[in-house]
Each structure stands twice: as structure tokens, then as C-alpha cells.
Amino acid sequence: MKIKCLLIDDEPLAIKVLQNYFTNFPDFEVIGTFNNSLEALDFINSTPVDAVFLDINMPMMTGFELISLIENKTKVIITTAFREFAAESYDLDVLDYLVKPIPLPRFIKCINKITAEYNLKNNIKTEIPKGDSHIFIKVDKKMMKINIEEILFVEGMKEYIKIVTSDKTYITHKSITAQSEELPGDKFIRIHKSYVIAINKVKSIEGNRIQIMSHTIPIGRNYSKDVKAKILE
């Protein structure tokens, strides 16, 4: 069963961006789009919807006013160009707060939140089989799925990163900090300002260098103590 979503925004381009993002997630279905809060309210209160992506500044009534009139427990995700309403939105028990322009990695985190809430509500077990967890990255206009267990290390290259697996290398426009936040902290560690490695892929440590398969990776001076303590524990 797919997770049903509704998009409410008076900017056609904003809706188009989200629609394009959703094409990468087959477990989700956009069942409607609205640029008018009043029409959207009638739809939400009469149709089963799992998640609503809602802009704050809307004609007829604001997104906040719309939230107060929703009769069911539909999860709401705020999408706005304004950061300053975040605190107010969480007082209304919204699931997430996305600031435009919405980066894909941030959208993916939101998708994970919606999935977790949906699974909890429907008593679906969320345990993921070993080796089946993954990330998506954009390579040459395509969204590529990479299994986390296959990643050896991530290397930062100014505005790009290189994700190295045992048999492939992927290059994408992203910061190494942003990518490291998407990787599980119990399996990966940052060992240098330009490198994040998979802990279980370490073959050996010699001085301030780590060997992973045929790759020799430096350990940054500021990272050395914590890295060795965690890897050698």
C-alpha cells in the first residue's frame, strides 16, 4: 500500500519540484495538488491522506489556519521560504518544517520521517534487513541507489564528493558534511576533513594512515585520537 500525499502551494513551481522529487520514491503517491487552502481543506477532511505538504502563505487562509481546521490526524509538513515560523509550526504538532528551496537530501530525511510515522501507525515492522539500507544520490541527472553496506569511504572534493564502493565510484554535487549526516554514525566515522570511512571496512592502521582494500587514506591530526579509539576499541 502506498503512502498518500497531498501538495498545497500557490506557487506552481514549488509543487513541480516536489512532484519531481516524489518520482524517486515508489512507495509514495501524490493523490492531489491544490493552490487554494479552502478547496484543499474539503479534500483533506473527506479523503484519506497520510501526509500533507503545506505552504504557509496561501490565499483564502494561511497554512496555519488550515492546520487548525483539519479534522483528522493527517501529518502535516510545512514548506516555506521563511525560517522564522519554525517554532510556531511545531506548536501545531507538524511532522517537519522544510525551507525553500528544498534540497533533495533534506527532502529524503522528511520522507524517512513520514515512512516511520506511517509504519508506526499501521503496525508495520521497520526493521531493515542487513545490507538493505541505502542512500540516494544524484549522478548525471539520475537518482542512484547505493547500499550503505557497500560503501568503503566518502571523499570530499570542494563542492563535490566521491563515494567509493568495492566496485564503483560515484561523484555528486554535495558537501561531505551533508553526506556524513545521512550515514549511520555507528558504522561510519569522519577521519579527516575530506574523508568519511566505513569502520568495518578498515584493513589496517599504520601511523596516521588507514588501509581500506587498496586505498590508503590519511587520518587528520585533529581526528587521530578519537578515530583510533573508536576503530581499535
Salt bridges, closest charged atoms under 4 A:
ASP9 OD2 - LYS100 NZ 2.64
ASP55 OD1 - LYS100 NZ 3.64
ASP96 OD1 - ARG106 NH2 2.53
ASP96 OD1 - LYS113 NZ 3.48
GLU117 OE1 - LYS75 NZ 3.74
GLU149 OE2 - LYS187 NZ 3.00
GLU155 OE1 - LYS162 NZ 3.34
GLU159 OE1 - HIS173 NE2 3.72
GLU181 OE1 - LYS109 NZ 3.64
GLU182 OE2 - LYS174 NZ 2.70
